[in-house]
Amino acid sequence: MFKPILRFQLPATLGSDLAGVVVEVGSRVTRFKPGDAVFASVFDVSGTGALAEFATVPEAAAALKPENLGFVQAASIPMVGLTAWQALRVRARLQPGQKVFIPAGAGGIGTFAIQLAKYLGAKVGTTTSTGNVGLVRSLGADEVIDYKKQQFEDVLRSYDAVLGTIRGDAIEKSLQILKPGSAIVSLVGPPDGPFARARGMNALMVLVFGLLSWKIVRRAKTRGVAYSFLFVQPDGGQLAEIGELLEAASIRPVIDKVFPFEQAKEALAYLETGRAKGKVVVQIK
């Protein structure tokens, strides 16, 4: 789906999130030194992945690991934390008292985004399966829809923002629950023209992505809703702010399973089932 956007060179090392100890720094690095415990997202920036014994991390993408978190906990944070931060705080500009719909609340992004939205003072609606209702409520969800029993568009009303995390027709259905002046921030597409321009793509690609998103953008506009596609960017400054929330226990990591490095393939297979409650972590000892 993202082949035109992510230019992997095979063989590629997978994995975007990491936590570890700095063993060496470049001559121009000023924020970190060998021995520092850090966490970071290397998604789309370093040319190397996180599922390795050593990884190259741009200085601007890293932050000091929160002291109250272990490496496993810290490694579960960067991608979901930055995604939720950039979507809810930066793009949607969520305000106290507003209502945000975060589907798939028991997933990796959902478990973090619910907590961040509550920290920002918002009311949160979400969907989950029967067995995970207790989990999402413990994270702060106010309106919980059991998707096996109800359709969210039949229940939720007058929302200010939607975080699009589910492929298919969920984005279009979410238009029914939004009020004029609200926003949809989609993580699953379709990509739009502003995204292509931000990535420095040529005019043809801007046109292509504009056409891909034309249908949902048009439908959103008719209801007074702003649609945008978010492609998360590593940001050590934002990650440091997220770290402060973790140190203050305003947000807690939610981890489903931890796999040893030798079982990285099994970890990815488990993640692909879509049944994980929170994050899946690969631990390198």
N, C-alpha and C positions, 0 to 999 in steps of 0.2 A: 504493500500500500504506500509506503514511504520511500520506495526505491529511488524515485527522482530527487528526493530531498537528502537522504542520508547516503553518502558516497563511501560505503565500506570497501576496503581493499581486502580480498581474501588471501590467505586465511585471516579471519577477523577474531579478535578476542571479545567476547560478549560481556555484558554487565555495565551498568552506568553508575551504581552507588558503591561507595567504599568507606571504610574507616580503618585507620592504621597509624603507624608511627613513621615520621619523616626520617629517611636514612641519608638523604643527600639533597642539597638545594643548588639551584643555578646561581651564577655570579650576581645577578640583578635582583634576586629574591630578598626582600626586606621584612616581610611579615612573619616568616617561619624560619625555624632552624632545626637541625637534626635533633631528634629526640622528642619533638612536639607530637602530640596526639591530635590528629585531624580527622575530619570527615568531609566528603565532597561528592559531587556528581561530575563525572567525566563524560557525560552524554554529549556527543557531537562536538567535542572540543579538543581532545587530546590525541586522537588517532589510535589509542589503545583502550582496552576495556578493563573492567574491575575484577573479573574472574581470573585472577592471576596472583602469584606470590608478590610481584612488584608491579606498580603502575605509575605512569607519568601523570602528574596532576598540575595543570596550570595554577599559578599562585592565585589568580583572580577567582578561581572556582572553589577554593578550599576555605575552611573555617576551623578554628580550634574545636575539638570535640568537647561537648558539655561534660563537665567533671563528674556529674552524677549518673552518667550513662556508661555502660560497658561498650566495647567495640561492636558487639553483635547488635545491641540496641541502636547505636549511632549509625551503623551501616544501613539500617532500615529506613532512615529518615530522608536523605537528600532529595531524591526524585519526587516522592509524594509531598514532602514539605514544600519544595520550591513550586511544584505544580499548584498546590492549594494556595500558596502565598500569591503567586503571580495571577492566578485566576480570580480569587476572591478579593484580595486586598488591592492589587494593582489594576487589574482589568475591570472587574465589576464594581470596585470601590464600595464594597459592602459596608453599610452603616448600621449602628445600633438600632434595633427595632425592626429592621427589614427582614424579609423572609426569603430564604434560599433553598432551592431543591437540589439535593445531592444524591442522585440515584446510586444504587449498589453500595450502600453505606457500610457494609461489612468488609469491603475490599480494601486493598492497600491504600488507594487514594481516598476512598470514602472515610475510612477510620480516622485519617488525619484531618481531612477537610471539614468533617463535622465538628471536631474539636476546635479548629481554627475559627470556624464561623461562630461558634458559641463564644469564644474568646473575644471576637469582634462585636459581640452583643446581638447577633442575629438569631432569628427563629429558624430552625432547620427541619425540613421535610426530607424523608429518604425512603428508599425501598430496600427490602431484604427478604430472605426466606424465613419461614416460621422459626427455625432453630436459632436465628441470629437476632431476633427482635430484642432480646435482653441485652445483647452486646451493644447494639447501636443506641439503645436508650441510655445505657451506662455512659456512653460517650457524649450524650447531650441531645440526641435527636428528639424533637418535640412531636412531630407527626410522622408516624411510622406506618408504611404501607406494606403489607405482606403480599408480594407480587403473585403469589400462588392463589390468592383469594380475591384480590382487587386490582383494578387498573388505576394507576396514580392519577391519570387525567380525569377520572370520575370522582375523585375525592378532594384533591388539592385545589385551592383557589387563591387568587390575588397575590401571587408571588412576585418578588422583585428581581430575582436572578435564578438562573439554572446553570449548573455545572454539568456539561454534557460529557458523560463517561461511557455511554452504552451505544454501540452501533445499531443500525437498523432504523426504525421509524420513531425512536424515542425522542429525538430532537424535535421533529415536527409535532409530535403529540404534546411536548412540553409547552408549545405555544398556547395551548388551551388553558394552562394554569397561570399564565403570566398577565400582569396588568400593563397598560401603556406606560412607556418610559422605563421598562425593565430591560434586562440583558440576558442573552445566552452566550456563555463562553464554552465553546466545544473543544474537547481534547481529542475527539475521534474523527473530525472532519465533518463536512468537506472543507479543505483548505480554501482560503479566500484570497482576493487580490492583495489586500494590505499585508498579508503574511508573505506573499511572494516578493513584494517590494522590500519588506524588512529583511528578507534573506538575500537581497541583491540580485534577484533573478532578472533575466532580460524581459523585454516587453511582451514577447510571445508567451512566456510562462505566466506572466501577470495576467494576460488575457485568458489563458487556459484555466488557471485557478479561479479567476473571476467567473468563468462559465460554469465551473464545477459547483460553485456555491450560489449561483444565481437564483436557483429555485428557493432555497431556504432563506436567503437574504430578502428576496421579494416577499415571501409569505410573512416573514418577521416584520418587515416594514409596514405591511398592511395592518398589522396589529399594534404598531407603535413600539416594536421591540427591536433592539440592536443585536445583531448576530456577529460574532467574531470567532475565529479559530486561533487557539493558543498552542504554540509549539514551545514547550518549556525550555528556558535557557539557564545553564549553570550560572550561579551568582554567589560568590563567597560572602559578600556583604549581607545579602538577604538570608543566607544560611546562618550567619552569625546571629542575626536577629531571631531566627527560629530557634537557635541554640539557647538563647536567653529564656524563651518561653519554656523550653524543655527543662532548663535548670530550675526554673521557678515552679515546675510541675503544673504549669497551666495546660500543657499538652503532654501526653504520655505515648510512648511507642506501643504499637500493637503488633505482635509477632505471632504468626501461626506455627511455623516449623523452622528448625535450624538443621541444615544438612552439612556434613563434612565435605571438604573440597573434592574428595574422591567421588562424591555422589552429586556433583554439579549437574550432570545430565538428568538425574532423577529429580533434582530440585526444579529444573526448568520444565520437566514434564508435569510435575505436580502443579506448578504455577499455571500451566496451560489449561488445566482442567477447569479453572475458574472457581474453585471451591475454597480457596485460601481465605481465612479470616484474618485480615491484616497482611503483614508482609512475610515473605519467605527469604531467609538469609543463608548464604553459604559461608561457613566459617573455615578459615585457613589457619591451621595451627603450626 
